[in-house]
Each structure stands twice: as C-alpha cells, then as structure tokens.
Amino acid sequence: MPQKNGRKVVVTDMGDKRKMHAERKKENLEKNLPELFGAAASANNIFAQVSFLLRLYGFYESVADGERSLEGETAEIWDTVCHTVKENFSDGFDGEKREMAVRTLIGLRHAITAKMQVLTAYTDRFSIYEYMLNRVELRFEDNLACPEDDTAAREILQYIFMEKDNLLINVRIQQMLSQFPVRMSRGKFEDLVRAGFENYAGMDAASVDEFVYRIESAAGLYEPEGMEEYFPQLAESLAKMQKTEWKTMGEEEYQSTQELFLRTTKELAEITDQYYSLMELVNPLCAWLLNYPYASAESAARTEVFMPLLNEICGKALAKDFSPIPEDLEARMAETEGVLEELGPKLQQLQGIFSDFDAETEKIAEALMLEKQLAGIRSSALLLGNSLFAELDVKNSQKTADRTCLKEASDTLVNKLMAALCAQQTMQNRAMIAAVLSQLPVFFNSQKEVMDYVRASLASCHETAEKVAGIRLMKELMEA
C-alpha cells in the first residue's frame, strides 16, 4: 500500500474500483455485493472513528481548559457517550450491547434535536428584538446626522448591482430588505407572501413545508414542541422584552433591555454550542457502532491504534478528571492527519452507488440477508454527512404540491402572520416583515423596481434613528 510520511494512506484500491464498476453494470451481484458492502463498512468504520476521536478530543480539551462547563442534561449526554465507548470497545464487543447502544444514541439524537429546535426558535425571536434594539439605540445619540436619501440610495444600489452575477445580486437585495426601513401595507405584504408559494407549484410537497418553516422561523412564529417546557430562563427574558413599550422607550429602559438582551443571547449561544457539539459526538459514534461488526480485519486493526487514547479520554471524563492526557497517548492524534481527506472521495463514490440501487439490486441484497447492513450504511451516509440533524428514518411522501395544496398552505401561513401583526407593537411588526421579506424569493422584476423600492423606503421613513440605523447596518454588510 502507498506510503506517505512513513504511514499508510487510505485510498480506493483497484479491487474496490472493480466492485463499484461491476455493481453499476449489474455483473455477478451475488459475489460483488457482499464485497462492496464490506468495503463501505470498512471505510465508514475508519472515517467514523477518526471523526469521533477528533471531536471527542476537542470537547475534552474545552472542558479541561474551562472554556465550557457541563451540567444537567448536557453532562448526562457526555457521560453516556463516554460510557458507550468504554462498554462497547474497551470491554469486548457484544452484539446485544451494540444494538442497545445504537438505540440509546438514536434516542440522544432525538433529544438533542428537540432541544436544538427550541433553541433555534428562541434565536429567531431574539433576532427580531435585535433589529428593534438597533433602531432604538440611535434615539439617544447626540447630533445624529442623517445622510441625504439620494446619496445613501446611490451607494446601496451601486453595491447591489456592481456585479453581474444574478445570484449575488439577489443575495444583496435580500440583505437590503432585511435592514431597510419597512413601510408596506399589510395587503401588499400578504400578496408577496402568497406569491412566494408560486415557485413551488408541481414540486414535492415537502419543499412547501420547508418554505413555510423558513418564513415562520424568520417571523419568530415557529413553535416547536417543548417551547414552553425547555429553558425557562430564556422564556422569562423573552417575556420581559415582549412587555416592553418600544415606541416610548427611554434611554434608561433601553440600557436595561440591551443588557438583558446581551446577557440572554450570550447564554443562548453557549447552550446552543453545547448541544451542537454533543451532536457532533453522537453522530460519528453511532456510525462507528453501525459499521464496526461488518468492517474488515484491516480496518479494525487500524482503528485499534486509537483505542488507548479513546479509553484514556473517556475514563478521565467519567471520573470527572480533566487533567492533561499523557504525552505518549496525545501523540497518537498525529495519526489522524489526512485520514478524513483521503477517505472522503471514496465514501462519496460508495454512497452514490448505494443511493442508486434499483429494485433488482435491493432484492438481491435482501436475498443475501444484507438489508440490515444496507440500512446501516445508508444511515451512516446521513450521520457522517454535512447535516448534523438529518432524519434517519424520513419517508418520501411523493406528494406533489398542486394548487389546492399551495392555497391551503398559504392561507394557513398568512393567517398566522396577520394574527401576529394585529397583536404586536408597530416596531415589532416592522422587524418581522423585514425578516420575512429577506426570506422570500426576490420579487422585483427589474433594476428600476429595486431602485424605486430603495428610494421610497428612505423617503417614507420619518424616524431619523430608524433610517440611520438601517443605512449604517447596510453599510456594515457592504464593507464585510
């Protein structure tokens, strides 16, 4: 096998390439499928373990350095992860224990996902209040100077259209919509929201659900399960901000509200990071367990080199001892260098083949009693992919979004938005509309329409603090 810097390099060998080629041509599937499954399990085994070790080591170091603290549920999840490693890899492999461990980890995924959905909903809600605070802040600035509308409009329009890339232009238009003063009737807003559904006619109904979720989230209206139950300290801070009279807010009240906002969002970011980082541990550990029994002896031997280090970290963590890792074990981290980069292309090839299995190949795999391994390989593709919170057992509805479906979805969403606009303060309404507009498909048909919107937005805004805040925030985006 090729060498690099004195160590083995993980590559796709000619045998694996022949198996992939044979599968595509449906040649001798009874012989090639088991070998292909074995190659996938072996690659997943190494990739998952190295991914897990890198995350585990980083998490342990952050706790040891005092950068993060664990308590309550996050401490329990961390202990479960470390205990799972010790029980399934240090104390000898047992099929029944493995099955139980996989179920436990999938249960943790559901628990973490539920918490992250609530945390994301809080993040969306506090983003609305950040918009409002930014515009109140300038009320208390002495000698606030407002640029001429025409000058500001020209600078921003030049920024939007200075490139010829339509995608980039659309992104910059959405930036402008998210920051500029909103002066729009509810009827016009409703029309734009309904028009946003037109792009989904004839598409999978799931894409419509995703669009609705994006709009509700931007508006701060998405209500996941557990919103009333989880994180009461965040709910308390949000309630205080909701009761604030924003139109008449004085400087002292602004300062106390700003302090509450900064304190709460700092805590929100820290909690979110905890759960996010724990999911980065649970996913590869679950994939490792799914593939370990089916991996080749060579693959298993490669992963054994990291077990002393893993045992050391997990043992210390379970003992609540976050002292430094011995140097001889810590040195083994160098063995992870380049492994993920080398294995990545091979995994992409293999995942592409498994995702394209036709009915005939599926039947042969079932006849060979490979269906359980196939499910594990497909789950591993999700667990080791870029989406940490991907659903492992999602079913494709195959339902198409027809006109009736689109009308029902748009009616429900519009009613929810309009109810919120009736119940909220004016400044919160403007913040919500701006957030929603930035998520809608760009609704301008020409450069002139964009120019007219920018100029009208500035001209119709008679609150100097709001106008200047929008211009300044837009310039910050322009200069980023």
Secondary structure, DSSP 8 states (H G I E B T S, - for coil): --EETTEE-----HHHHHHHHHHHTT-SHHHHHHHHHHHHHHHHHHHHHHHHHHHHHHHHHHHHTTS----THHHHHHHHHHHHHIIIIIS---HHHHHHHHHHHHHHHHHHHHHHHHHHHHHHHHHHHHHHHHHHHGGG-TT-----HHHHHHHHHHHHHSS--HHHHHHHHHHHHHHS-----HHHHHHHHHHHGGGGTTSBHHHHHHHHHHHHHHHT----TTTTTS-HHHHHHHHHHHHS-STT--HHHHHHHHHHHHHHHHHHHHHHHHHHHHHHHHHHHHHHHHHGGGS-HHHHHHHHTTHHHHHHHHHHHHTT------HHHHGGGGGGTTHHHHHHHHHHHHHHHHHT--HHHHHHHHHTT-HHHHHHHHHHHHHTSS-TT--SS------B--HHHHHHHHHHHHHHHHHHHHHS-HHHHHHHHHHHHTTS-----SHHHHHHHHHHHHHT---HHHHHHHHHHHHHHHH-
